[in-house]
Amino acid sequence: MFSKYKKPSAATAAPAARPDDKVTSIAPAAQPAAAQPTVTRKAPQAAPAQVAPADKERKRKERMGEIKLDLHRVLLENLNLSALEHASEQDLRQEISAIASEFLEERSIVLNREDRQTLTSELYDEVTGLGPLETLLQDETVNDILVNGPQQIFVEREGKLELTDVTFKDERHLLRIIDKIVSAVGRRVDESNPYVDARLKDGSRFNAMVPPVAVDGSLVSIRKFKKDKLGIDDLVNFGAFTEEMAAYLQAAVATRLNIIVSGGTGSGKTTTLNALSSFIDNAERILTIEDTAELQLQQTHVGRMESRPPNVEGKGEVSPRDCLKNALRMRPDRIIVGETRGEEVIDMLQAMNTGHDGSMTTIHANSARDGVSRLENMIAMAGIEMPLKAVRSQISSAVNLIVQASRLQDGSRRMTSITEVTGMEGEVISMQEIFRYQRVGLTPENKIIGHFTATGVRSAYAERFRMWGYDLPPTIYEPVAAE
């Protein structure tokens, strides 16, 4: 029946049932008939009947899982995997369906149409995709996928975490999917190297940590890659910031101010950086440097670089600092670093100070002032012997603007502050906040009530904006009262 993608040397029949295969060798209709007298005698006991539906569903899932495991083994034995690279999705699904039907018939397993379709779909995901994770990756409402061992998978929707009913068969199943992901991008994860940072085919960020470091089973986190790039207008419509703030940011990017996007994990730093990059002129040469390529720049002249970890022998590492040093020799107009988190900070600041105006990066910090302190700490960690005043002078002359992105307690993401770095006053970096998000209270549904407002401080770069043709109206800096 199925020969188009079958291995030439494989037997046409599925393997015989194993003696210990209790679930797959018994038709589902046989057990209730044999147990009927016992159920009749115990009918007056009402308490157990309350948990029967959940117990029945659990047993059904276990049974389907064992059938899928056996069928997956049969598929690997029969399918010519090299020929599948050129097979269409429809042909492959038909082939899997044919193999599954023959397998179920030989084992005398009876399944309804819905279960058969589900089984075929899951087997297709196992062969070509990422198994149980595939349905979550296809779900447009899911932003993050978080796996805590084979039996516990969470997702984030609209800023809130939810436990799903998706599970892996066991730890070996989960490890096989992890290995499938990392090997596709030339990386590895095992006991000697128990953690890995990689990306999926669609660009989603993937991080995994396996035993023995992960105590209760492998830990996986996937930050999904947005297929539709969010622009400034989209973020304004979502309420991330206002049109006045967008006009100010457009002027800041177009007049080549050096910008740092600061925020915590999942606060929308990369999304904000992507949106800001849309204001860059199409004639400029841009070089991007990232650990995992996530930026989606739409300009014509973009060179993308991605760092690389060391190989098994501990050689071949290409750090973000190596990429940044090389980028300076490649005649960039702007350099965009996906995230600054280590010793590359000193090269980034020097690039901003030496003719690469308009460069941008992101850092982890809770406020603009904390962001400056974090830059100081990263310079210290790089082993650079510099007086503190010299470090701060370097930062104040390199960084012009700090945009603070935050994820609030109700799951919403807001640009909570736009702060200008105006220079030095003695040994302190002077800063002034131009816009902020003012929180007012909470609704009964725990939604945050607040509004964006200017602080009343006129931009220190207003004259620069005017000279470049961005003469912003004075009203843009006037405070807005709460509605």
C-alpha positions in Angstrom: 0.0 0.0 0.0 2.8 2.4 0.9 5.9 2.1 -1.2 6.7 5.6 -2.6 8.9 6.6 0.4 9.5 3.2 1.9 13.1 1.9 2.4 14.0 -0.6 -0.4 15.2 -3.2 2.1 12.4 -2.8 4.6 9.8 -5.5 5.1 6.3 -4.5 4.0 4.6 -5.8 7.2 4.7 -4.0 10.5 6.6 -5.7 13.4 4.6 -8.3 15.3 3.1 -7.3 18.6 5.3 -7.6 21.6 4.1 -10.0 24.3 4.1 -7.2 26.9 2.2 -4.8 24.7 -1.0 -4.9 26.8 -2.5 -1.6 25.7 -2.1 -1.9 21.9 -3.0 -5.5 21.6 -6.5 -5.2 23.1 -9.4 -3.7 21.3 -11.0 -0.9 23.4 -14.4 -2.5 23.3 -13.3 -5.8 25.0 -12.5 -4.5 28.5 -15.8 -2.9 29.5 -17.7 -6.1 28.5 -15.6 -8.3 30.7 -15.9 -5.9 33.7 -19.7 -5.4 33.4 -20.8 -7.7 36.4 -18.4 -6.0 38.8 -19.6 -2.5 37.8 -23.2 -3.5 38.4 -22.5 -4.7 42.0 -20.7 -1.5 42.9 -23.3 0.9 41.3 -24.5 2.3 44.7 -21.0 3.8 45.4 -21.4 7.2 43.9 -18.1 8.8 45.0 -15.8 6.9 42.5 -18.1 7.9 39.6 -17.1 11.6 40.1 -13.5 11.0 39.1 -14.2 8.4 36.4 -14.2 10.9 33.4 -10.8 12.3 34.3 -9.4 8.9 34.9 -10.9 7.6 31.6 -9.3 10.6 29.7 -6.0 9.9 31.4 -6.0 6.3 30.4 -7.0 7.2 26.8 -4.1 9.6 26.6 -1.7 7.0 27.9 -3.1 4.4 25.4 -2.7 6.9 22.5 0.8 7.7 23.7 1.9 4.1 23.6 0.3 3.6 20.2 2.1 6.7 18.8 5.4 5.5 20.3 5.1 2.1 18.6 3.9 3.7 15.3 6.8 6.1 15.4 9.3 3.2 15.6 7.6 1.5 12.7 7.8 4.8 10.6 11.5 5.1 11.3 12.0 1.5 10.2 10.0 1.8 7.0 10.3 5.4 5.7 13.2 6.4 3.5 14.1 9.5 5.4 16.5 10.8 2.6 13.6 10.7 0.1 11.3 12.7 2.5 13.4 15.8 1.9 11.8 16.2 -1.5 8.3 15.0 -0.5 5.3 17.4 -0.3 3.4 17.7 2.9 0.3 16.1 1.3 2.3 13.0 0.0 4.0 12.5 3.4 0.7 12.8 5.3 -0.9 10.2 3.0 2.1 7.9 3.4 2.0 8.2 7.2 -1.8 7.6 7.2 -1.3 4.5 5.1 1.4 3.1 7.4 -0.7 3.9 10.5 -3.8 2.2 9.0 -1.9 -1.0 8.3 -0.3 -0.9 11.7 -3.7 -0.5 13.5 -5.3 -3.2 11.4 -2.5 -5.7 12.2 -2.7 -5.0 15.9 -6.5 -5.1 15.8 -6.7 -1.6 17.4 -9.9 0.3 16.9 -9.8 4.1 16.8 -12.5 6.6 15.7 -11.9 9.0 12.9 -11.0 11.9 15.1 -8.3 9.9 17.0 -6.9 8.6 13.7 -6.6 12.2 12.3 -5.0 13.3 15.6 -2.6 10.4 15.5 -1.5 11.1 11.9 -1.0 14.8 12.6 1.1 14.0 15.7 3.2 11.5 13.8 3.8 14.0 11.0 5.0 16.5 13.6 7.3 13.8 15.1 8.9 13.0 11.7 9.2 16.5 10.2 8.7 18.9 13.2 9.3 19.2 16.9 6.7 16.7 18.2 4.3 18.0 20.9 5.8 21.5 20.6 4.7 21.9 17.0 1.0 22.7 17.8 2.2 25.4 20.3 4.6 26.9 17.7 1.8 27.2 15.2 -0.5 28.9 17.7 -0.3 32.6 17.0 -1.6 33.6 20.4 1.4 32.0 22.2 4.4 34.3 22.8 6.6 32.0 24.9 6.8 28.2 25.4 8.3 27.0 28.8 9.0 23.3 29.4 9.7 22.1 32.9 10.4 18.5 32.3 8.4 16.1 30.0 5.1 16.4 31.8 4.8 20.1 32.4 4.6 22.7 29.6 3.6 26.3 30.1 2.8 29.0 27.5 2.5 32.7 27.8 -0.6 34.4 26.3 -1.1 38.2 26.6 1.6 38.4 29.3 0.1 35.6 31.5 1.4 32.1 32.0 -0.9 29.1 31.4 -0.3 25.4 32.0 -1.1 23.3 28.9 -2.3 19.7 28.5 0.6 19.0 26.1 3.2 16.6 27.3 6.1 14.5 26.2 6.1 10.7 26.5 9.2 10.8 28.8 12.6 12.5 29.3 14.1 10.5 26.4 11.4 11.9 24.1 12.1 15.4 25.2 15.9 15.0 24.9 15.4 13.7 21.3 13.5 16.8 20.3 16.1 19.1 22.0 18.9 17.3 20.1 17.0 17.6 16.8 16.8 21.4 17.3 20.4 22.1 18.3 22.0 19.7 15.8 20.2 21.5 13.0 22.2 24.7 13.8 25.5 22.9 14.4 25.4 23.0 18.2 25.3 20.3 20.8 24.0 19.6 24.3 24.9 16.7 26.6 26.2 16.0 30.1 29.5 17.7 29.4 27.8 20.7 27.9 24.4 20.8 29.6 23.1 24.1 28.3 22.6 25.5 24.8 21.3 28.7 23.1 20.1 28.3 19.6 17.3 29.3 17.2 14.6 27.5 15.3 14.1 27.7 11.5 11.6 30.5 11.9 14.1 32.5 14.0 12.5 31.8 17.4 15.0 31.9 20.3 15.6 28.5 21.9 17.3 27.8 25.2 17.7 24.4 26.9 19.3 23.0 30.0 19.5 19.3 30.5 20.3 16.9 33.4 22.3 16.7 35.6 22.1 20.5 35.8 18.3 20.4 35.3 17.2 18.3 38.3 13.6 17.4 37.5 14.0 17.0 33.8 15.2 19.1 30.9 14.3 22.8 31.0 13.4 24.5 27.6 12.3 28.0 26.9 11.3 29.2 23.4 10.7 32.9 22.6 8.6 32.8 19.5 9.6 34.8 16.5 6.8 37.2 15.3 6.0 36.5 11.6 4.5 39.9 11.2 7.0 42.6 12.1 5.5 45.2 14.5 6.0 48.7 13.4 5.8 52.0 15.3 2.1 52.4 14.3 1.3 48.9 15.6 2.9 49.7 19.0 1.0 53.0 19.2 -2.3 51.2 18.5 -1.4 48.6 21.1 -0.9 51.3 23.7 2.8 50.7 24.1 3.4 54.5 23.7 1.8 57.6 22.2 2.0 59.3 18.8 3.9 62.2 20.4 6.5 59.8 21.8 6.7 58.1 18.3 7.4 61.5 16.7 10.1 62.3 19.2 11.8 58.8 18.7 11.6 59.3 14.9 13.5 62.5 15.2 16.0 60.9 17.6 16.8 58.0 15.3 16.8 60.0 12.1 19.2 62.6 13.6 21.6 59.7 14.6 21.4 59.8 18.4 22.9 56.8 20.1 20.1 54.9 21.8 20.0 52.2 24.5 16.8 50.2 25.0 16.6 49.1 28.6 14.3 46.7 30.3 13.8 43.3 31.9 13.3 39.9 30.4 10.2 39.8 28.2 9.6 43.5 28.4 9.7 44.0 24.6 13.3 45.4 24.2 13.9 43.6 20.9 10.5 44.5 19.6 11.2 48.2 20.4 14.6 48.0 18.8 13.1 46.6 15.7 10.5 49.3 15.6 13.1 52.1 16.1 15.2 50.7 13.3 12.4 51.4 10.8 13.3 55.1 11.1 16.8 54.5 9.7 17.4 55.8 6.2 17.5 53.2 3.5 20.8 54.5 2.2 22.8 53.8 5.4 24.9 50.7 5.9 23.8 48.8 9.0 25.7 46.0 10.7 23.9 43.9 13.4 25.5 41.7 16.0 23.5 39.2 18.0 23.9 36.0 20.0 20.8 34.6 18.4 19.6 36.4 15.2 16.3 38.1 16.0 16.3 41.5 14.5 14.1 42.1 11.5 15.6 45.1 9.7 13.8 46.1 6.5 16.6 48.3 5.0 18.4 47.3 1.9 22.0 47.5 3.2 22.1 45.2 6.3 24.9 42.9 7.3 24.0 40.4 10.0 26.4 38.7 12.3 25.8 36.0 14.9 28.3 34.9 17.6 29.3 31.3 18.0 30.1 29.2 21.1 33.2 26.9 21.3 33.1 23.4 19.8 33.7 20.1 21.6 37.4 20.8 21.9 36.8 24.2 23.3 37.9 26.0 20.2 36.3 28.0 17.4 34.4 30.5 19.7 33.4 33.8 18.1 32.3 36.2 20.8 30.1 39.3 20.4 33.2 41.4 21.0 35.1 39.6 18.2 32.1 40.4 15.9 32.1 44.0 17.1 35.8 44.5 16.5 35.5 43.2 13.0 32.4 45.3 12.3 34.4 48.5 12.9 36.6 47.5 9.9 33.6 47.0 7.6 32.6 50.7 7.1 29.3 50.7 9.0 27.1 53.8 9.3 25.4 52.3 12.3 26.1 49.3 14.5 23.2 47.6 16.2 24.0 45.1 19.0 21.1 42.8 19.9 22.0 42.8 23.5 25.1 44.1 25.4 25.8 41.9 28.4 29.6 41.6 28.8 33.0 42.9 27.8 31.8 44.0 24.3 30.3 47.1 26.1 33.6 48.9 25.9 33.9 48.4 22.1 30.3 49.4 21.7 30.8 52.7 23.6 34.0 53.4 21.7 32.1 52.8 18.4 29.4 55.3 19.5 32.2 57.8 20.3 34.2 57.4 17.1 32.0 58.3 14.2 29.3 55.6 14.3 26.5 57.9 15.5 23.0 56.4 15.5 24.1 53.1 16.9 21.7 51.1 19.1 21.7 48.3 21.6 19.7 46.8 24.5 20.6 46.1 28.1 18.9 44.5 31.1 18.0 47.2 33.7 15.0 48.3 35.6 15.4 52.1 35.0 17.4 54.5 33.0 19.6 55.3 36.0 20.1 51.6 36.7 21.0 51.2 33.0 23.9 53.6 33.4 25.1 51.8 36.5 24.9 48.5 34.6 27.1 49.9 31.9 29.6 50.9 34.5 29.6 47.4 36.0 30.1 45.7 32.7 33.1 47.9 32.0 34.5 46.9 35.3 33.8 43.2 34.6 35.7 43.5 31.3 38.9 44.2 33.3 39.4 47.7 32.1 41.5 49.7 34.6 39.9 53.1 34.3 39.0 55.7 37.0 35.2 55.9 37.6 35.1 59.5 36.4 36.7 58.5 33.1 34.2 55.6 32.7 31.2 57.9 33.4 32.6 60.5 31.0 32.9 57.8 28.3 29.2 56.7 28.9 27.9 60.3 29.0 29.5 61.2 25.7 28.6 57.9 24.0 24.9 57.5 25.0 22.3 60.1 24.1 19.0 58.4 24.9 17.8 55.6 27.1 14.4 54.1 26.3 12.9 52.1 29.2 10.6 49.2 28.3 8.7 47.4 31.0 6.3 44.5 31.4 3.7 45.5 34.0 2.0 43.3 36.5 -1.1 42.8 34.4 1.1 41.5 31.5 0.9 44.6 29.4 4.1 46.1 27.9 4.7 49.8 28.0 7.5 52.2 27.2 7.6 53.6 30.7 10.3 56.2 30.3 12.3 58.1 27.7 15.4 59.8 29.3 18.1 61.9 27.8 21.7 61.8 28.9 22.9 65.4 28.9 26.5 65.2 30.1 28.4 65.3 33.4 28.0 67.4 36.5 31.1 66.9 38.5 31.4 63.1 38.8 27.7 62.3 38.2 26.1 61.7 34.8 23.3 64.2 34.4 20.0 62.9 32.9 16.5 64.3 32.2 13.3 62.5 31.7 11.3 63.7 28.7 8.3 61.2 28.7 7.0 58.8 31.3 4.1 56.4 31.9 2.1 57.6 34.9 0.3 54.8 36.8 -3.0 55.8 38.5 -4.5 52.6 39.9 -6.0 49.2 39.2 -9.3 48.1 37.9 -11.3 45.3 39.7 -9.9 42.9 37.0 -6.3 43.9 38.0 -5.7 45.9 34.8 -3.4 48.8 35.3 -4.9 52.3 34.9 -2.4 54.9 33.7 -1.5 57.3 31.0 1.6 58.6 29.1 2.7 62.2 29.7 5.5 64.5 28.9 7.4 65.8 32.0 7.5 69.4 30.8 11.2 69.4 30.2 12.3 70.5 26.7 14.6 68.2 24.9 18.3 69.0 25.0 18.5 67.9 21.4 15.7 70.2 20.2 18.1 72.4 18.2 19.7 69.3 16.7 16.3 68.1 15.6 15.5 71.5 14.0 18.8 71.5 12.1 18.1 68.1 10.7 14.6 69.1 9.6 12.6 67.7 12.5 11.1 70.8 14.1 8.9 69.3 16.8 6.2 71.6 18.2 6.7 72.8 21.7 3.3 71.3 22.8 4.9 67.9 22.5 6.7 68.5 25.8 3.7 69.7 27.7 2.4 67.4 30.5 -0.9 65.7 29.9 -3.4 65.4 32.7 -5.1 62.1 33.5 -8.5 61.6 31.8 
